[in-house]
Amino acid sequence: MRDKIVIDIGQIMDEIFEATRSFGENFGDKARERTAEEFYRWNDQVDYYPSYSYPPMNVYLTKDKEMVIEFALAGFREDDLNIEFQGDYMVFSAKAPQVEPGEEVRYFKRRLKFKDIEEQRYFVPEDKFDRQNAKAVFKNGVLKVTVPPNEEVQTREGIKVDIVKEEQE
């Protein structure tokens, strides 16, 4: 019995049914009763991201147009976290803490599982945000990354694509 992996199917099914119920409530029969304005308004009470994303996080803009990304990283150490900017993306990765219970330990329920976080990419456009002045603070198990906006928005020149008739290909 020690070598077997136990999967909590009940928990997985609960999450699937909850997501389905939530989706149905927001896009199902109630959608027909709403006005267009009500239908397209963002609902802060609904989590539109999958429940299995790891680590849990928030992404938002402040009134000063700063982009803030918060990660819940209880159990991680500051030295094991890595943030860098590559192109238009912020790349986040972390090394999971090594917590190995002794052989005498027998779990009744185990939900706290640490795993490495491999290069998660978050869109932070180089022309809109001042990445040189980004600030990351790790406090009480929450990593808060704040990226201020550029003082001057840089616009790139667009590329004009000529449209021709089908015969002129």
C-alpha positions in Angstrom: 0.0 0.0 0.0 3.0 2.4 0.5 4.0 2.4 -3.1 0.5 3.2 -4.5 -0.5 6.7 -5.5 -3.9 7.7 -4.3 -5.9 10.1 -6.5 -8.9 11.9 -4.9 -11.4 11.4 -7.8 -14.2 12.9 -5.7 -12.3 16.2 -5.4 -11.6 16.2 -9.2 -15.2 15.6 -10.0 -16.3 18.3 -7.5 -14.1 20.8 -9.3 -15.4 19.7 -12.7 -19.0 20.0 -11.7 -18.4 23.4 -10.0 -16.8 24.8 -13.1 -19.6 23.4 -15.3 -22.3 24.9 -13.0 -20.5 28.3 -12.9 -20.1 28.3 -16.7 -23.8 27.4 -17.1 -24.9 30.1 -14.8 -22.9 32.8 -16.6 -23.4 31.7 -20.2 -26.5 29.6 -20.2 -30.2 30.4 -19.8 -29.6 33.4 -17.7 -27.6 35.0 -20.6 -30.8 35.2 -22.7 -32.5 37.3 -19.9 -29.7 39.8 -19.7 -29.2 43.0 -21.7 -26.1 43.2 -23.9 -24.5 45.5 -21.4 -25.0 43.1 -18.5 -23.9 40.1 -20.5 -20.5 41.6 -21.5 -19.7 43.2 -18.1 -16.8 41.4 -16.3 -17.9 39.5 -13.2 -15.3 39.7 -10.5 -17.0 36.9 -8.6 -16.3 34.3 -11.3 -12.9 32.8 -11.8 -12.5 32.4 -15.5 -9.1 30.7 -15.2 -8.8 27.0 -14.6 -8.8 25.9 -10.9 -5.7 23.8 -11.5 -3.3 26.7 -12.2 -0.3 26.6 -9.9 0.6 28.7 -8.1 -2.6 30.6 -7.4 -2.2 34.2 -8.6 -3.8 37.6 -9.3 -3.1 39.9 -12.2 -4.5 43.4 -12.2 -3.9 47.1 -13.2 -3.9 49.8 -10.6 -5.5 53.3 -11.2 -2.0 54.5 -11.9 -1.8 51.9 -14.7 0.8 49.8 -12.9 0.6 46.1 -13.7 0.6 43.9 -10.6 1.1 40.2 -10.5 0.7 38.4 -7.2 1.7 34.8 -6.6 0.7 32.7 -3.5 3.9 30.9 -2.7 3.6 29.6 0.9 6.5 27.4 1.8 8.8 28.8 -0.9 12.0 30.7 0.0 13.0 34.0 -1.6 16.3 32.5 -2.9 14.4 29.9 -4.9 12.3 32.4 -6.9 13.4 33.8 -10.3 11.9 36.6 -12.3 13.3 38.0 -15.6 12.0 39.8 -18.7 12.5 38.3 -22.1 11.1 40.2 -25.1 7.5 41.2 -24.2 7.2 38.6 -21.4 7.9 38.4 -17.8 9.2 34.8 -17.1 8.7 33.4 -13.6 10.1 30.2 -12.2 10.7 28.7 -8.8 12.4 25.7 -7.2 10.0 23.8 -4.9 11.0 23.3 -1.3 12.2 19.8 -0.4 9.7 18.5 2.2 10.1 14.7 2.5 8.2 13.1 5.3 9.7 10.1 7.1 8.6 6.6 6.4 6.5 6.5 9.6 4.2 9.2 8.3 0.8 8.1 6.9 -1.3 10.8 5.4 -5.1 10.8 5.8 -5.4 13.7 3.4 -2.6 15.4 1.6 -3.4 18.6 -0.3 -0.2 20.5 0.3 2.1 19.4 -2.5 5.0 21.5 -3.7 6.3 21.3 -7.2 8.8 23.2 -9.3 7.4 26.1 -11.3 8.9 25.9 -14.8 9.1 29.2 -16.7 5.6 30.6 -16.7 5.3 33.5 -19.1 3.2 36.6 -18.5 2.6 39.3 -21.2 4.1 42.6 -20.1 4.6 44.7 -23.3 8.0 46.3 -23.5 6.6 49.5 -25.1 3.9 50.0 -22.4 5.7 49.1 -19.2 8.9 50.4 -17.6 10.5 47.0 -16.8 13.8 48.6 -15.6 11.9 49.9 -12.6 9.9 46.7 -11.8 9.8 45.8 -8.1 9.2 42.4 -6.5 8.4 42.0 -2.8 8.1 38.6 -1.1 6.2 38.9 2.2 4.2 36.4 4.1 4.3 33.8 1.3 3.0 36.2 -1.3 5.3 37.5 -4.1 4.0 40.8 -5.5 5.6 42.0 -8.7 4.8 45.6 -9.7 5.7 46.9 -13.1 5.1 50.7 -13.6 3.9 52.1 -16.9 6.2 53.9 -19.3 6.0 57.6 -18.9 5.9 57.9 -22.6 4.1 55.2 -24.6 6.3 54.1 -27.5 4.4 53.3 -30.6 6.0 51.2 -33.3 5.4 51.8 -36.9 2.9 49.5 -38.4 3.3 47.4 -41.5 0.9 48.1 -44.3 -0.3 44.9 -46.0 -1.6 45.4 -49.6 -4.8 43.7 -50.5 -5.1 42.5 -54.0 -7.8 40.8 -56.0 -7.8 37.1 -56.2 -6.8 37.1 -59.9 -3.6 39.2 -59.3 -1.9 36.7 -57.0 
